[in-house]
């Protein structure tokens, strides 16, 4: 049960990190898009911004995949004796 708790915590931390990463990448994608709209078609920075936008979009896709994996994973059923559950639920929380 202890191992499952650590795994669930690690999954929650990873999901929070993926959410934060996704938020930051969204800012990068949107800022890049706005910059591209203001530049003339032949501007020398345009190819670099397009590559940045494509790269950030790939990262958004990967972060979304991590979030979807965490959702699909969900809680895993574990076989635990009823007495243990009762004892653990009656003990004061030490955290």
C-alpha positions as CSV (number, residue, x, y, z in Angstrom):
1,X,0.0,0.0,0.0
2,X,2.9,2.3,0.8
3,X,4.4,1.8,-2.7
4,X,1.1,2.5,-4.3
5,X,0.8,5.8,-2.4
6,X,4.3,6.9,-3.6
7,X,3.3,5.9,-7.2
8,X,0.1,7.9,-6.9
9,X,2.0,10.9,-5.5
10,X,4.6,10.7,-8.3
11,X,1.8,10.5,-10.9
12,X,0.1,13.6,-9.3
13,X,3.4,15.6,-9.4
14,X,4.0,14.6,-13.0
15,X,0.5,15.6,-13.9
16,X,0.9,19.0,-12.2
17,X,4.2,19.5,-14.0
18,X,2.7,18.6,-17.3
19,X,-0.1,21.1,-16.7
20,X,2.4,23.8,-15.9
21,X,4.5,22.9,-18.9
22,X,1.4,23.0,-21.1
23,X,0.5,26.4,-19.9
24,X,4.0,27.8,-20.6
25,X,4.1,26.2,-24.0
26,X,0.7,27.7,-24.8
27,X,2.1,31.2,-24.1
28,X,5.1,30.4,-26.4
29,X,2.8,29.2,-29.2
30,X,0.5,32.2,-28.9
31,X,3.3,34.8,-28.6
32,X,5.0,33.3,-31.6
33,X,1.8,33.3,-33.6
34,X,1.2,37.0,-32.8
35,X,4.8,37.8,-33.8
36,X,4.4,36.0,-37.1
37,X,1.3,38.0,-37.8
38,X,3.1,41.3,-37.4
39,X,6.2,40.3,-39.5
40,X,6.3,40.8,-43.3
41,X,6.5,37.6,-45.3
42,X,10.2,38.0,-46.2
43,X,11.4,39.0,-42.7
44,X,14.6,37.1,-41.7
45,X,13.2,36.1,-38.3
46,X,10.2,34.5,-39.8
47,X,11.7,31.0,-40.5
48,X,13.1,30.9,-36.9
49,X,9.7,31.8,-35.4
50,X,8.0,29.2,-37.6
51,X,10.5,26.6,-36.3
52,X,10.0,27.7,-32.7
53,X,6.2,27.5,-33.2
54,X,6.4,24.0,-34.7
55,X,8.7,22.8,-31.9
56,X,6.5,24.3,-29.1
57,X,3.4,22.7,-30.7
58,X,5.1,19.3,-30.7
59,X,5.9,19.8,-27.0
60,X,2.3,20.8,-26.3
61,X,1.2,17.5,-28.1
62,X,3.7,15.5,-25.9
63,X,2.5,17.2,-22.7
64,X,-1.1,16.5,-23.6
65,X,-0.1,12.9,-24.1
66,X,1.4,12.7,-20.7
67,X,-1.7,14.2,-19.1
68,X,-4.0,11.8,-21.1
69,X,-1.8,8.8,-19.9
70,X,-2.2,9.9,-16.3
71,X,-6.0,10.1,-16.7
72,X,-6.2,6.7,-18.4
73,X,-4.0,5.2,-15.8
74,X,-6.3,6.1,-13.0
75,X,-6.3,4.4,-9.6
76,X,-5.3,0.8,-9.7
77,X,-7.3,-1.6,-7.5
78,X,-5.3,-3.2,-4.7
79,X,-6.2,-6.2,-2.6
80,X,-5.9,-5.1,1.1
81,X,-7.3,-7.0,4.1
82,X,-10.3,-5.2,5.6
83,X,-8.7,-5.2,9.1
84,X,-5.8,-3.2,7.8
85,X,-8.1,-0.6,6.2
86,X,-10.0,-0.3,9.4
87,X,-6.9,0.1,11.5
88,X,-5.4,2.7,9.1
89,X,-8.5,4.7,9.0
90,X,-8.8,4.8,12.8
91,X,-5.2,6.0,13.3
92,X,-4.6,9.7,13.5
93,X,-3.0,11.2,10.3
94,X,0.7,11.7,10.9
95,X,1.2,13.8,7.7
